[in-house]
Amino acid sequence: MNFELNENQKMITQMVRDFAEKEIKPNMKKWDDEEIFPIETMKKMGELGLLGIYLPEEYGGSGFSYLEYSTALMELGKVCGGIGLSVAAHNSLCTGHIYYHGNEEQKKKYLPKLASGEFIGAWGLTEPNTGSDAMRMKTVAKKDGNHWVINGAKNWITHGLSGDVAVVLVRTGDLLDSNGITAFIIEKGTPGFSAVKIGDKFGVRASETAELIFDNVRVHESQVIGEVGQGFKQAMQILDGGRISIAALSCGVARGAYESAVKYSKEREQFGQPISNFQAIAFKLADMATEVEAAELLTFQAADLKNRKQNLTKQGAFAKYFASEVAVKCGNEAMQIMGGYGYTKEYPAEKFLRDARLMTIGEGTSEIQKVVISREILK
Ligand SMILES: Cc1cc2nc3c(=O)[nH]c(=O)nc-3n(C[C@H](O)[C@H](O)[C@H](O)COP(=O)(O)OP(=O)(O)OC[C@H]3O[C@@H](n4cnc5c(N)ncnc54)[C@H](O)[C@@H]3O)c2cc1C
């Protein structure tokens, strides 16, 4: 075991840090206040290779592994959880689904565009009435010659409005049949396919979220990913990988909150001394430092399993559950350490806390991670 960052991880850390300093930090308050999804910034990240980071070079990707991918998300999370979420959803969900389950023609058609940022990708599993219980989805596709006709709606879809292409999970069989769901690739502009932005989010406000509506959307059978009926199994595998990305992002948010709290506690004086001198504050920092480090180790462990094509259902859930809860705790403690100032938008703690709150909900809530973990350990 080697716990050092590899050379590529070090290079990516510096690259993302430089990019964030120049392109994200100066604008993120405006994006957060006004709920702007900065699509041009996303495209610039495509130019840097961050939108196809683990794709092989033959598909226009950067050819890195999940270790480098996790590192990039950790760095983004330290700056803006919203931008990090968009990069995670684009890479792990839409791009990942086509890469891991698509045929060669689909990969050649979509992956280079997704990797370069020419296309922004969305992925739709959740519906207005089915989140954790995705198997009961109501969006249906009926076969009509060599086309499928899709009707229904998907909710909470990252880049649902601005995305150029979406992978969507749709019922093609009976309710509750795990072989009754199919994944389709749908391009923006397909007649009957529309989206409505969901506004007023608590956090990750720079990441666009939307409802997708399907009104007799005709999709050619060549847009089916893998076999008809295999979509649910594919989605569960995609979520295993996706959990690594949310874990990594959570580590970044947690570390960002922790570092801002350390800085503040050394500068802020009360009773004639820096508040970091008070054990009550120093112990909070000690807890945060320990838990961030543990979250990073769990995340890299899951990333390593993914790289080695091992089953990572349990370790991915460990990482996602633990890291996301640590992110919320660190955001909360950073706010406490900053006192009244921490309660304002002038100081970073409140944004870290708001962004962190999504991490325990998206791509499977903490409760669902515990369902997954307990199922695995009690097998
Ligand atoms: C900003 C944002 C971006 C998102 N992006 C996407 C995306 O790109 N694509 C996509 O498909 N989805 C996306 N989602 C949806 C997200 O994955 C769901 O919100 C999440 O899976 C939870 O589903 P739900 O909101 O319907 O909550 P519910 O499933 O209704 O859960 C409500 C509560 O009940 C608990 N609960 C449910 N079932 C159980 C159980 N069996 N045992 C114990 N507790 C349980 C949950 O833990 C939760 O606390 C996004 C959501 C947000 C907020």
The ligand as an ORCA input file, in Angstrom:
! r2SCAN-3c Opt
* xyz 0 1
  C     -29.367     18.894     -6.452
  C     -29.784     17.512     -6.818
  C     -29.260     16.905     -7.958
  C     -29.696     15.634     -8.343
  N     -29.239     15.096     -9.528
  C     -29.790     13.940     -9.970
  C     -29.449     13.446    -11.277
  O     -28.648     14.040    -12.000
  N     -30.072     12.310    -11.698
  C     -30.982     11.626    -10.931
  O     -31.510     10.611    -11.381
  N     -31.311     12.074     -9.684
  C     -30.743     13.207     -9.202
  N     -31.085     13.681     -7.954
  C     -32.081     12.955     -7.149
  C     -31.488     12.274     -5.927
  O     -30.700     11.195     -6.292
  C     -32.671     11.919     -5.013
  O     -33.148     13.123     -4.454
  C     -32.313     10.926     -3.934
  O     -32.017      9.669     -4.492
  C     -33.424     10.768     -2.889
  O     -34.660     10.572     -3.500
  P     -35.924     11.463     -3.055
  O     -35.467     12.882     -3.103
  O     -37.084     11.084     -3.873
  O     -36.155     11.090     -1.542
  P     -37.028      9.845     -0.991
  O     -36.598      8.594     -1.658
  O     -38.475     10.209     -1.051
  O     -36.544      9.806      0.515
  C     -37.081     10.667      1.517
  C     -36.487     10.248      2.859
  O     -36.881      8.895      3.152
  C     -35.734      8.093      3.389
  N     -35.942      6.737      2.876
  C     -36.452      6.352      1.672
  N     -36.465      5.029      1.566
  C     -35.938      4.536      2.717
  C     -35.644      3.227      3.210
  N     -35.893      2.127      2.486
  N     -35.100      3.111      4.442
  C     -34.818      4.203      5.180
  N     -35.064      5.469      4.774
  C     -35.598      5.625      3.555
  C     -34.598      8.802      2.628
  O     -33.328      8.440      3.137
  C     -34.958     10.253      2.866
  O     -34.478     10.657      4.112
  C     -30.626     14.944     -7.533
  C     -31.138     15.538     -6.361
  C     -30.733     16.801     -6.018
  C     -31.332     17.422     -4.781
*
